[in-house]
Structures are given as C-alpha cells and as structure tokens.
Amino acid sequence: MESRTRCADPIDMTSAAQTIDTGVSTNRTLPADVFPPLPHHCETRDGIRYQVRPAAPDDADRQHRFMKGLSESSRVTGLSHEPSAGLLNRLVRTDYRREMALVAVVGEGTAQTIIGVARYGGNPAFCELAIAVADEWQSRGVGSTLTRLLFPYAKTHGVRRLYCRTAANNLRMLKLANHLQMTLRRSSEDAAIVEAWRTL
C-alpha cells in the first residue's frame, strides 16, 4: 500500500492498519489492534517528500539525534536533549494497542533521519499527546500531517480524548493546536501554560 498526500487532510488509517503489504501476493489480514499503520508517503508544503511510519526499536540512534538537534523551544516539555538509554528504549518500543508513536523520516534504509514525532500514551481513554518537529522542518505541514494520521488511529483503539500542555509563548504549537481544532485554555495552576485537548 502506498499513498501520498501534500496537505494534512484527515486520513482513515483503519484499513492501512489491517493489511500487511510484503510485496508478495497474500490474503493475510491482521486486526487493526495487532499491526500498526503502514508507511504513508507525504510531501511538505514546499514539495519535499518524506515518509510517516510507526517508531521501531532500531530508531534509538535516530531518535537520539533528533532530540539532540531540537532547540529549547521545539523540545517537548520536560524532555532533555540528552535522553538516557532507558528513555530512548521506552520511546522506540511502542505497544501499538495502548499507545502509538509516528515518526516522519527522510532518506532510505539506514540513512533515514527523523524530522518529526507525534505520539500518545497514558490513560487508555484520555491520552497525552506529544508533538515535536525538527526546527528546519517546522511550518511545512509535518506536525499537522503526523497528528492527523495519529487521531484516527487513536480513535479506533478506544481513545476518547487526546490532550497536551504547552508554554503560552509557544506560538507555533498554539497555532498547530488551533489548526487541529483542539480546544485551548490557560491552565488554572500556571498562567504560563496552555492546555489543549480534542475529543475524538
């Protein structure tokens, strides 16, 4: 299965999650909660091709380079640019039934580089959402595409609401959350934090 999209329109991932395309003729189909979405081929707003796929155990080094390269304003709140080996292992080993991590990558094979990550996890019904895009790839549709691919996958796996917290001065994240039709409000505990959520 191969598809390509330039814009960040909602995409039904249910069928993509069910069929394994091995390049060999087969009728074998797995339930959506067993196998994650297959790679999805996309283009940035300025026409650069990239691929979205689930995070995999061999992404640890790629994930490390990605996190190390993020600026302070682009990093997910609370995550260091020098993650421990344990955290890296946790980030790339995903239980596809209870959580999902999608990565946007450029390049092929061992030369792939992660340019963006969107993930959810936590409470089975109300999950925390985290999005990060490499600085040089921001404002090019990567974050919105990742998240719009993540939303339907979460919904088919029983998630009713996704939420996140971001700094009130993180204008790019606030713009993305608004674009994704998330509800925004100032945190009652900290005026410097904005809470965003979307019911699926």
PyMOL CGO cylinders between C-alpha atoms (Angstrom):
from pymol import cmd
from pymol.cgo import CYLINDER

trace = [
    CYLINDER, 0.00, 0.00, 0.00, 1.37, 3.37, -0.92, 0.3, 1, 1, 1, 1, 1, 1,
    CYLINDER, 1.37, 3.37, -0.92, -0.29, 6.74, -0.77, 0.3, 1, 1, 1, 1, 1, 1,
    CYLINDER, -0.29, 6.74, -0.77, 0.99, 10.26, -0.96, 0.3, 1, 1, 1, 1, 1, 1,
    CYLINDER, 0.99, 10.26, -0.96, -0.51, 13.47, 0.30, 0.3, 1, 1, 1, 1, 1, 1,
    CYLINDER, -0.51, 13.47, 0.30, 0.65, 17.06, 0.14, 0.3, 1, 1, 1, 1, 1, 1,
    CYLINDER, 0.65, 17.06, 0.14, -1.90, 18.53, 2.51, 0.3, 1, 1, 1, 1, 1, 1,
    CYLINDER, -1.90, 18.53, 2.51, -2.80, 17.49, 6.05, 0.3, 1, 1, 1, 1, 1, 1,
    CYLINDER, -2.80, 17.49, 6.05, -6.33, 16.25, 5.38, 0.3, 1, 1, 1, 1, 1, 1,
    CYLINDER, -6.33, 16.25, 5.38, -7.76, 13.63, 7.76, 0.3, 1, 1, 1, 1, 1, 1,
    CYLINDER, -7.76, 13.63, 7.76, -6.87, 10.11, 6.58, 0.3, 1, 1, 1, 1, 1, 1,
    CYLINDER, -6.87, 10.11, 6.58, -8.64, 6.91, 7.57, 0.3, 1, 1, 1, 1, 1, 1,
    CYLINDER, -8.64, 6.91, 7.57, -5.89, 4.70, 8.98, 0.3, 1, 1, 1, 1, 1, 1,
    CYLINDER, -5.89, 4.70, 8.98, -8.14, 1.73, 9.81, 0.3, 1, 1, 1, 1, 1, 1,
    CYLINDER, -8.14, 1.73, 9.81, -7.66, -0.06, 6.50, 0.3, 1, 1, 1, 1, 1, 1,
    CYLINDER, -7.66, -0.06, 6.50, -3.98, 0.86, 6.43, 0.3, 1, 1, 1, 1, 1, 1,
    CYLINDER, -3.98, 0.86, 6.43, -3.58, -0.77, 9.82, 0.3, 1, 1, 1, 1, 1, 1,
    CYLINDER, -3.58, -0.77, 9.82, -5.14, -4.03, 8.71, 0.3, 1, 1, 1, 1, 1, 1,
    CYLINDER, -5.14, -4.03, 8.71, -3.29, -5.22, 5.62, 0.3, 1, 1, 1, 1, 1, 1,
    CYLINDER, -3.29, -5.22, 5.62, 0.37, -6.21, 5.56, 0.3, 1, 1, 1, 1, 1, 1,
    CYLINDER, 0.37, -6.21, 5.56, 1.97, -5.36, 2.22, 0.3, 1, 1, 1, 1, 1, 1,
    CYLINDER, 1.97, -5.36, 2.22, 5.03, -7.61, 1.94, 0.3, 1, 1, 1, 1, 1, 1,
    CYLINDER, 5.03, -7.61, 1.94, 5.45, -7.31, -1.80, 0.3, 1, 1, 1, 1, 1, 1,
    CYLINDER, 5.45, -7.31, -1.80, 4.30, -10.94, -2.09, 0.3, 1, 1, 1, 1, 1, 1,
    CYLINDER, 4.30, -10.94, -2.09, 0.78, -11.85, -3.10, 0.3, 1, 1, 1, 1, 1, 1,
    CYLINDER, 0.78, -11.85, -3.10, -1.13, -12.73, 0.08, 0.3, 1, 1, 1, 1, 1, 1,
    CYLINDER, -1.13, -12.73, 0.08, -4.61, -12.51, 1.52, 0.3, 1, 1, 1, 1, 1, 1,
    CYLINDER, -4.61, -12.51, 1.52, -3.43, -12.44, 5.12, 0.3, 1, 1, 1, 1, 1, 1,
    CYLINDER, -3.43, -12.44, 5.12, -5.02, -9.64, 7.12, 0.3, 1, 1, 1, 1, 1, 1,
    CYLINDER, -5.02, -9.64, 7.12, -4.41, -8.79, 10.76, 0.3, 1, 1, 1, 1, 1, 1,
    CYLINDER, -4.41, -8.79, 10.76, -6.77, -6.91, 13.09, 0.3, 1, 1, 1, 1, 1, 1,
    CYLINDER, -6.77, -6.91, 13.09, -6.11, -3.18, 13.39, 0.3, 1, 1, 1, 1, 1, 1,
    CYLINDER, -6.11, -3.18, 13.39, -5.10, -3.54, 17.04, 0.3, 1, 1, 1, 1, 1, 1,
    CYLINDER, -5.10, -3.54, 17.04, -2.32, -6.01, 16.18, 0.3, 1, 1, 1, 1, 1, 1,
    CYLINDER, -2.32, -6.01, 16.18, -0.47, -4.29, 13.38, 0.3, 1, 1, 1, 1, 1, 1,
    CYLINDER, -0.47, -4.29, 13.38, 0.33, -0.56, 13.19, 0.3, 1, 1, 1, 1, 1, 1,
    CYLINDER, 0.33, -0.56, 13.19, -0.29, 1.70, 10.19, 0.3, 1, 1, 1, 1, 1, 1,
    CYLINDER, -0.29, 1.70, 10.19, 1.87, 1.02, 7.19, 0.3, 1, 1, 1, 1, 1, 1,
    CYLINDER, 1.87, 1.02, 7.19, 4.25, 3.72, 5.89, 0.3, 1, 1, 1, 1, 1, 1,
    CYLINDER, 4.25, 3.72, 5.89, 2.49, 6.73, 4.42, 0.3, 1, 1, 1, 1, 1, 1,
    CYLINDER, 2.49, 6.73, 4.42, 4.27, 8.83, 1.78, 0.3, 1, 1, 1, 1, 1, 1,
    CYLINDER, 4.27, 8.83, 1.78, 3.80, 12.58, 2.10, 0.3, 1, 1, 1, 1, 1, 1,
    CYLINDER, 3.80, 12.58, 2.10, 5.08, 15.89, 0.81, 0.3, 1, 1, 1, 1, 1, 1,
    CYLINDER, 5.08, 15.89, 0.81, 5.79, 19.09, 2.68, 0.3, 1, 1, 1, 1, 1, 1,
    CYLINDER, 5.79, 19.09, 2.68, 4.04, 22.26, 1.61, 0.3, 1, 1, 1, 1, 1, 1,
    CYLINDER, 4.04, 22.26, 1.61, 7.10, 23.11, -0.47, 0.3, 1, 1, 1, 1, 1, 1,
    CYLINDER, 7.10, 23.11, -0.47, 7.18, 19.73, -2.21, 0.3, 1, 1, 1, 1, 1, 1,
    CYLINDER, 7.18, 19.73, -2.21, 9.81, 17.77, -0.25, 0.3, 1, 1, 1, 1, 1, 1,
    CYLINDER, 9.81, 17.77, -0.25, 8.94, 14.09, 0.10, 0.3, 1, 1, 1, 1, 1, 1,
    CYLINDER, 8.94, 14.09, 0.10, 9.05, 12.27, 3.42, 0.3, 1, 1, 1, 1, 1, 1,
    CYLINDER, 9.05, 12.27, 3.42, 7.57, 9.15, 4.96, 0.3, 1, 1, 1, 1, 1, 1,
    CYLINDER, 7.57, 9.15, 4.96, 5.44, 8.64, 8.06, 0.3, 1, 1, 1, 1, 1, 1,
    CYLINDER, 5.44, 8.64, 8.06, 5.69, 5.28, 9.81, 0.3, 1, 1, 1, 1, 1, 1,
    CYLINDER, 5.69, 5.28, 9.81, 5.47, 3.83, 13.33, 0.3, 1, 1, 1, 1, 1, 1,
    CYLINDER, 5.47, 3.83, 13.33, 8.54, 4.18, 15.53, 0.3, 1, 1, 1, 1, 1, 1,
    CYLINDER, 8.54, 4.18, 15.53, 10.60, 0.99, 15.63, 0.3, 1, 1, 1, 1, 1, 1,
    CYLINDER, 10.60, 0.99, 15.63, 13.18, -0.45, 18.06, 0.3, 1, 1, 1, 1, 1, 1,
    CYLINDER, 13.18, -0.45, 18.06, 16.03, 0.30, 15.63, 0.3, 1, 1, 1, 1, 1, 1,
    CYLINDER, 16.03, 0.30, 15.63, 15.14, 4.01, 15.73, 0.3, 1, 1, 1, 1, 1, 1,
    CYLINDER, 15.14, 4.01, 15.73, 17.02, 4.60, 19.01, 0.3, 1, 1, 1, 1, 1, 1,
    CYLINDER, 17.02, 4.60, 19.01, 20.02, 6.31, 17.41, 0.3, 1, 1, 1, 1, 1, 1,
    CYLINDER, 20.02, 6.31, 17.41, 17.79, 8.30, 15.05, 0.3, 1, 1, 1, 1, 1, 1,
    CYLINDER, 17.79, 8.30, 15.05, 15.60, 9.36, 17.97, 0.3, 1, 1, 1, 1, 1, 1,
    CYLINDER, 15.60, 9.36, 17.97, 18.68, 10.44, 19.93, 0.3, 1, 1, 1, 1, 1, 1,
    CYLINDER, 18.68, 10.44, 19.93, 19.99, 12.57, 17.06, 0.3, 1, 1, 1, 1, 1, 1,
    CYLINDER, 19.99, 12.57, 17.06, 16.54, 14.06, 16.56, 0.3, 1, 1, 1, 1, 1, 1,
    CYLINDER, 16.54, 14.06, 16.56, 16.13, 15.05, 20.21, 0.3, 1, 1, 1, 1, 1, 1,
    CYLINDER, 16.13, 15.05, 20.21, 19.68, 16.36, 20.46, 0.3, 1, 1, 1, 1, 1, 1,
    CYLINDER, 19.68, 16.36, 20.46, 19.10, 18.63, 17.46, 0.3, 1, 1, 1, 1, 1, 1,
    CYLINDER, 19.10, 18.63, 17.46, 15.91, 20.25, 18.79, 0.3, 1, 1, 1, 1, 1, 1,
    CYLINDER, 15.91, 20.25, 18.79, 16.10, 23.81, 20.05, 0.3, 1, 1, 1, 1, 1, 1,
    CYLINDER, 16.10, 23.81, 20.05, 14.80, 24.58, 23.54, 0.3, 1, 1, 1, 1, 1, 1,
    CYLINDER, 14.80, 24.58, 23.54, 11.54, 25.96, 22.13, 0.3, 1, 1, 1, 1, 1, 1,
    CYLINDER, 11.54, 25.96, 22.13, 10.98, 22.89, 19.94, 0.3, 1, 1, 1, 1, 1, 1,
    CYLINDER, 10.98, 22.89, 19.94, 11.52, 20.24, 22.62, 0.3, 1, 1, 1, 1, 1, 1,
    CYLINDER, 11.52, 20.24, 22.62, 8.63, 18.51, 24.33, 0.3, 1, 1, 1, 1, 1, 1,
    CYLINDER, 8.63, 18.51, 24.33, 8.24, 19.96, 27.81, 0.3, 1, 1, 1, 1, 1, 1,
    CYLINDER, 8.24, 19.96, 27.81, 10.25, 18.01, 30.38, 0.3, 1, 1, 1, 1, 1, 1,
    CYLINDER, 10.25, 18.01, 30.38, 12.37, 16.05, 27.89, 0.3, 1, 1, 1, 1, 1, 1,
    CYLINDER, 12.37, 16.05, 27.89, 16.13, 16.56, 27.84, 0.3, 1, 1, 1, 1, 1, 1,
    CYLINDER, 16.13, 16.56, 27.84, 18.09, 16.86, 24.61, 0.3, 1, 1, 1, 1, 1, 1,
    CYLINDER, 18.09, 16.86, 24.61, 20.35, 14.16, 26.11, 0.3, 1, 1, 1, 1, 1, 1,
    CYLINDER, 20.35, 14.16, 26.11, 17.88, 11.37, 26.94, 0.3, 1, 1, 1, 1, 1, 1,
    CYLINDER, 17.88, 11.37, 26.94, 19.01, 8.33, 28.91, 0.3, 1, 1, 1, 1, 1, 1,
    CYLINDER, 19.01, 8.33, 28.91, 19.35, 4.94, 27.24, 0.3, 1, 1, 1, 1, 1, 1,
    CYLINDER, 19.35, 4.94, 27.24, 16.34, 3.78, 29.21, 0.3, 1, 1, 1, 1, 1, 1,
    CYLINDER, 16.34, 3.78, 29.21, 14.17, 6.64, 27.95, 0.3, 1, 1, 1, 1, 1, 1,
    CYLINDER, 14.17, 6.64, 27.95, 15.29, 6.10, 24.36, 0.3, 1, 1, 1, 1, 1, 1,
    CYLINDER, 15.29, 6.10, 24.36, 14.40, 2.44, 24.65, 0.3, 1, 1, 1, 1, 1, 1,
    CYLINDER, 14.40, 2.44, 24.65, 10.98, 3.38, 26.00, 0.3, 1, 1, 1, 1, 1, 1,
    CYLINDER, 10.98, 3.38, 26.00, 10.37, 5.90, 23.19, 0.3, 1, 1, 1, 1, 1, 1,
    CYLINDER, 10.37, 5.90, 23.19, 11.06, 3.47, 20.37, 0.3, 1, 1, 1, 1, 1, 1,
    CYLINDER, 11.06, 3.47, 20.37, 9.40, 0.34, 21.79, 0.3, 1, 1, 1, 1, 1, 1,
    CYLINDER, 9.40, 0.34, 21.79, 5.72, 1.01, 21.37, 0.3, 1, 1, 1, 1, 1, 1,
    CYLINDER, 5.72, 1.01, 21.37, 2.76, -1.08, 22.47, 0.3, 1, 1, 1, 1, 1, 1,
    CYLINDER, 2.76, -1.08, 22.47, 0.56, -0.47, 19.44, 0.3, 1, 1, 1, 1, 1, 1,
    CYLINDER, 0.56, -0.47, 19.44, -2.62, -1.41, 21.32, 0.3, 1, 1, 1, 1, 1, 1,
    CYLINDER, -2.62, -1.41, 21.32, -2.27, 1.15, 24.14, 0.3, 1, 1, 1, 1, 1, 1,
    CYLINDER, -2.27, 1.15, 24.14, -0.08, 3.81, 22.54, 0.3, 1, 1, 1, 1, 1, 1,
    CYLINDER, -0.08, 3.81, 22.54, 1.36, 4.91, 19.24, 0.3, 1, 1, 1, 1, 1, 1,
    CYLINDER, 1.36, 4.91, 19.24, 4.39, 6.86, 18.10, 0.3, 1, 1, 1, 1, 1, 1,
    CYLINDER, 4.39, 6.86, 18.10, 4.57, 8.00, 14.49, 0.3, 1, 1, 1, 1, 1, 1,
    CYLINDER, 4.57, 8.00, 14.49, 7.81, 9.33, 13.05, 0.3, 1, 1, 1, 1, 1, 1,
    CYLINDER, 7.81, 9.33, 13.05, 8.33, 11.41, 9.92, 0.3, 1, 1, 1, 1, 1, 1,
    CYLINDER, 8.33, 11.41, 9.92, 11.55, 10.43, 8.17, 0.3, 1, 1, 1, 1, 1, 1,
    CYLINDER, 11.55, 10.43, 8.17, 13.60, 11.42, 5.14, 0.3, 1, 1, 1, 1, 1, 1,
    CYLINDER, 13.60, 11.42, 5.14, 16.14, 9.20, 3.44, 0.3, 1, 1, 1, 1, 1, 1,
    CYLINDER, 16.14, 9.20, 3.44, 16.15, 5.45, 2.91, 0.3, 1, 1, 1, 1, 1, 1,
    CYLINDER, 16.15, 5.45, 2.91, 17.24, 2.43, 4.92, 0.3, 1, 1, 1, 1, 1, 1,
    CYLINDER, 17.24, 2.43, 4.92, 19.99, 3.06, 7.46, 0.3, 1, 1, 1, 1, 1, 1,
    CYLINDER, 19.99, 3.06, 7.46, 20.33, 6.63, 6.17, 0.3, 1, 1, 1, 1, 1, 1,
    CYLINDER, 20.33, 6.63, 6.17, 16.85, 7.59, 7.38, 0.3, 1, 1, 1, 1, 1, 1,
    CYLINDER, 16.85, 7.59, 7.38, 16.65, 10.70, 9.55, 0.3, 1, 1, 1, 1, 1, 1,
    CYLINDER, 16.65, 10.70, 9.55, 13.74, 11.54, 11.86, 0.3, 1, 1, 1, 1, 1, 1,
    CYLINDER, 13.74, 11.54, 11.86, 12.33, 15.01, 11.22, 0.3, 1, 1, 1, 1, 1, 1,
    CYLINDER, 12.33, 15.01, 11.22, 9.22, 14.81, 13.39, 0.3, 1, 1, 1, 1, 1, 1,
    CYLINDER, 9.22, 14.81, 13.39, 7.47, 12.70, 16.01, 0.3, 1, 1, 1, 1, 1, 1,
    CYLINDER, 7.47, 12.70, 16.01, 3.88, 12.53, 17.24, 0.3, 1, 1, 1, 1, 1, 1,
    CYLINDER, 3.88, 12.53, 17.24, 2.87, 10.12, 19.99, 0.3, 1, 1, 1, 1, 1, 1,
    CYLINDER, 2.87, 10.12, 19.99, 0.17, 9.42, 22.52, 0.3, 1, 1, 1, 1, 1, 1,
    CYLINDER, 0.17, 9.42, 22.52, 0.02, 7.24, 25.61, 0.3, 1, 1, 1, 1, 1, 1,
    CYLINDER, 0.02, 7.24, 25.61, -1.18, 7.04, 29.18, 0.3, 1, 1, 1, 1, 1, 1,
    CYLINDER, -1.18, 7.04, 29.18, -4.74, 6.51, 30.33, 0.3, 1, 1, 1, 1, 1, 1,
    CYLINDER, -4.74, 6.51, 30.33, -6.46, 4.21, 27.80, 0.3, 1, 1, 1, 1, 1, 1,
    CYLINDER, -6.46, 4.21, 27.80, -9.35, 6.64, 27.23, 0.3, 1, 1, 1, 1, 1, 1,
    CYLINDER, -9.35, 6.64, 27.23, -7.70, 10.03, 27.90, 0.3, 1, 1, 1, 1, 1, 1,
    CYLINDER, -7.70, 10.03, 27.90, -4.20, 10.04, 26.47, 0.3, 1, 1, 1, 1, 1, 1,
    CYLINDER, -4.20, 10.04, 26.47, -1.43, 12.60, 26.50, 0.3, 1, 1, 1, 1, 1, 1,
    CYLINDER, -1.43, 12.60, 26.50, -0.30, 13.84, 23.10, 0.3, 1, 1, 1, 1, 1, 1,
    CYLINDER, -0.30, 13.84, 23.10, 3.25, 14.98, 22.32, 0.3, 1, 1, 1, 1, 1, 1,
    CYLINDER, 3.25, 14.98, 22.32, 4.43, 16.52, 19.05, 0.3, 1, 1, 1, 1, 1, 1,
    CYLINDER, 4.43, 16.52, 19.05, 7.93, 17.63, 18.07, 0.3, 1, 1, 1, 1, 1, 1,
    CYLINDER, 7.93, 17.63, 18.07, 9.30, 18.70, 14.68, 0.3, 1, 1, 1, 1, 1, 1,
    CYLINDER, 9.30, 18.70, 14.68, 12.92, 19.47, 13.82, 0.3, 1, 1, 1, 1, 1, 1,
    CYLINDER, 12.92, 19.47, 13.82, 13.45, 23.22, 13.67, 0.3, 1, 1, 1, 1, 1, 1,
    CYLINDER, 13.45, 23.22, 13.67, 14.30, 23.35, 9.97, 0.3, 1, 1, 1, 1, 1, 1,
    CYLINDER, 14.30, 23.35, 9.97, 11.17, 21.34, 9.10, 0.3, 1, 1, 1, 1, 1, 1,
    CYLINDER, 11.17, 21.34, 9.10, 8.68, 23.44, 11.04, 0.3, 1, 1, 1, 1, 1, 1,
    CYLINDER, 8.68, 23.44, 11.04, 5.85, 25.40, 9.36, 0.3, 1, 1, 1, 1, 1, 1,
    CYLINDER, 5.85, 25.40, 9.36, 5.92, 22.96, 6.42, 0.3, 1, 1, 1, 1, 1, 1,
    CYLINDER, 5.92, 22.96, 6.42, 2.96, 20.74, 7.36, 0.3, 1, 1, 1, 1, 1, 1,
    CYLINDER, 2.96, 20.74, 7.36, 4.90, 17.91, 9.02, 0.3, 1, 1, 1, 1, 1, 1,
    CYLINDER, 4.90, 17.91, 9.02, 3.42, 18.32, 12.50, 0.3, 1, 1, 1, 1, 1, 1,
    CYLINDER, 3.42, 18.32, 12.50, -0.17, 18.62, 11.30, 0.3, 1, 1, 1, 1, 1, 1,
    CYLINDER, -0.17, 18.62, 11.30, 0.18, 15.61, 8.98, 0.3, 1, 1, 1, 1, 1, 1,
    CYLINDER, 0.18, 15.61, 8.98, 1.66, 13.46, 11.75, 0.3, 1, 1, 1, 1, 1, 1,
    CYLINDER, 1.66, 13.46, 11.75, -1.12, 14.40, 14.14, 0.3, 1, 1, 1, 1, 1, 1,
    CYLINDER, -1.12, 14.40, 14.14, -3.94, 13.97, 11.64, 0.3, 1, 1, 1, 1, 1, 1,
    CYLINDER, -3.94, 13.97, 11.64, -2.65, 10.47, 10.95, 0.3, 1, 1, 1, 1, 1, 1,
    CYLINDER, -2.65, 10.47, 10.95, -2.48, 9.79, 14.69, 0.3, 1, 1, 1, 1, 1, 1,
    CYLINDER, -2.48, 9.79, 14.69, -6.04, 10.93, 15.54, 0.3, 1, 1, 1, 1, 1, 1,
    CYLINDER, -6.04, 10.93, 15.54, -7.99, 8.20, 13.68, 0.3, 1, 1, 1, 1, 1, 1,
    CYLINDER, -7.99, 8.20, 13.68, -5.57, 5.50, 14.83, 0.3, 1, 1, 1, 1, 1, 1,
    CYLINDER, -5.57, 5.50, 14.83, -6.15, 6.56, 18.44, 0.3, 1, 1, 1, 1, 1, 1,
    CYLINDER, -6.15, 6.56, 18.44, -9.91, 6.62, 17.96, 0.3, 1, 1, 1, 1, 1, 1,
    CYLINDER, -9.91, 6.62, 17.96, -10.02, 3.08, 16.54, 0.3, 1, 1, 1, 1, 1, 1,
    CYLINDER, -10.02, 3.08, 16.54, -8.05, 1.93, 19.60, 0.3, 1, 1, 1, 1, 1, 1,
    CYLINDER, -8.05, 1.93, 19.60, -10.52, 3.29, 22.14, 0.3, 1, 1, 1, 1, 1, 1,
    CYLINDER, -10.52, 3.29, 22.14, -9.01, 6.69, 22.90, 0.3, 1, 1, 1, 1, 1, 1,
    CYLINDER, -9.01, 6.69, 22.90, -11.75, 9.27, 23.52, 0.3, 1, 1, 1, 1, 1, 1,
    CYLINDER, -11.75, 9.27, 23.52, -9.64, 12.36, 24.12, 0.3, 1, 1, 1, 1, 1, 1,
    CYLINDER, -9.64, 12.36, 24.12, -6.08, 13.49, 23.44, 0.3, 1, 1, 1, 1, 1, 1,
    CYLINDER, -6.08, 13.49, 23.44, -4.59, 16.37, 25.40, 0.3, 1, 1, 1, 1, 1, 1,
    CYLINDER, -4.59, 16.37, 25.40, -1.31, 18.23, 25.79, 0.3, 1, 1, 1, 1, 1, 1,
    CYLINDER, -1.31, 18.23, 25.79, 0.20, 21.14, 27.69, 0.3, 1, 1, 1, 1, 1, 1,
    CYLINDER, 0.20, 21.14, 27.69, 2.42, 23.77, 26.12, 0.3, 1, 1, 1, 1, 1, 1,
    CYLINDER, 2.42, 23.77, 26.12, 4.03, 27.06, 27.04, 0.3, 1, 1, 1, 1, 1, 1,
    CYLINDER, 4.03, 27.06, 27.04, 1.77, 30.06, 26.46, 0.3, 1, 1, 1, 1, 1, 1,
    CYLINDER, 1.77, 30.06, 26.46, 4.54, 31.71, 24.44, 0.3, 1, 1, 1, 1, 1, 1,
    CYLINDER, 4.54, 31.71, 24.44, 4.97, 28.71, 22.13, 0.3, 1, 1, 1, 1, 1, 1,
    CYLINDER, 4.97, 28.71, 22.13, 3.11, 30.35, 19.27, 0.3, 1, 1, 1, 1, 1, 1,
    CYLINDER, 3.11, 30.35, 19.27, 3.89, 27.62, 16.74, 0.3, 1, 1, 1, 1, 1, 1,
    CYLINDER, 3.89, 27.62, 16.74, 2.39, 24.91, 18.93, 0.3, 1, 1, 1, 1, 1, 1,
    CYLINDER, 2.39, 24.91, 18.93, -0.64, 27.04, 19.72, 0.3, 1, 1, 1, 1, 1, 1,
    CYLINDER, -0.64, 27.04, 19.72, -1.15, 27.70, 16.01, 0.3, 1, 1, 1, 1, 1, 1,
    CYLINDER, -1.15, 27.70, 16.01, -0.87, 23.97, 15.29, 0.3, 1, 1, 1, 1, 1, 1,
    CYLINDER, -0.87, 23.97, 15.29, -3.33, 23.09, 18.06, 0.3, 1, 1, 1, 1, 1, 1,
    CYLINDER, -3.33, 23.09, 18.06, -5.79, 25.64, 16.69, 0.3, 1, 1, 1, 1, 1, 1,
    CYLINDER, -5.79, 25.64, 16.69, -5.32, 24.27, 13.17, 0.3, 1, 1, 1, 1, 1, 1,
    CYLINDER, -5.32, 24.27, 13.17, -6.08, 20.79, 14.50, 0.3, 1, 1, 1, 1, 1, 1,
    CYLINDER, -6.08, 20.79, 14.50, -9.32, 22.12, 16.04, 0.3, 1, 1, 1, 1, 1, 1,
    CYLINDER, -9.32, 22.12, 16.04, -8.19, 21.45, 19.58, 0.3, 1, 1, 1, 1, 1, 1,
    CYLINDER, -8.19, 21.45, 19.58, -9.82, 23.32, 22.47, 0.3, 1, 1, 1, 1, 1, 1,
    CYLINDER, -9.82, 23.32, 22.47, -7.42, 25.71, 24.22, 0.3, 1, 1, 1, 1, 1, 1,
    CYLINDER, -7.42, 25.71, 24.22, -7.46, 27.25, 27.69, 0.3, 1, 1, 1, 1, 1, 1,
    CYLINDER, -7.46, 27.25, 27.69, -4.99, 28.73, 30.17, 0.3, 1, 1, 1, 1, 1, 1,
    CYLINDER, -4.99, 28.73, 30.17, -4.02, 26.36, 32.94, 0.3, 1, 1, 1, 1, 1, 1,
    CYLINDER, -4.02, 26.36, 32.94, -5.71, 27.22, 36.22, 0.3, 1, 1, 1, 1, 1, 1,
    CYLINDER, -5.71, 27.22, 36.22, -2.50, 26.19, 38.01, 0.3, 1, 1, 1, 1, 1, 1,
    CYLINDER, -2.50, 26.19, 38.01, 0.02, 28.09, 35.88, 0.3, 1, 1, 1, 1, 1, 1,
    CYLINDER, 0.02, 28.09, 35.88, -0.80, 31.07, 33.66, 0.3, 1, 1, 1, 1, 1, 1,
    CYLINDER, -0.80, 31.07, 33.66, 2.33, 30.37, 31.60, 0.3, 1, 1, 1, 1, 1, 1,
    CYLINDER, 2.33, 30.37, 31.60, 0.87, 27.04, 30.45, 0.3, 1, 1, 1, 1, 1, 1,
    CYLINDER, 0.87, 27.04, 30.45, -1.89, 26.44, 27.91, 0.3, 1, 1, 1, 1, 1, 1,
    CYLINDER, -1.89, 26.44, 27.91, -3.86, 23.21, 27.96, 0.3, 1, 1, 1, 1, 1, 1,
    CYLINDER, -3.86, 23.21, 27.96, -5.15, 21.80, 24.65, 0.3, 1, 1, 1, 1, 1, 1,
    CYLINDER, -5.15, 21.80, 24.65, -7.37, 18.82, 24.01, 0.3, 1, 1, 1, 1, 1, 1,
    CYLINDER, -7.37, 18.82, 24.01, -9.51, 17.23, 21.34, 0.3, 1, 1, 1, 1, 1, 1,
    CYLINDER, -9.51, 17.23, 21.34, -12.36, 14.75, 21.73, 0.3, 1, 1, 1, 1, 1, 1,
    CYLINDER, -12.36, 14.75, 21.73, -12.16, 12.06, 19.04, 0.3, 1, 1, 1, 1, 1, 1,
]
cmd.load_cgo(trace, "trace")
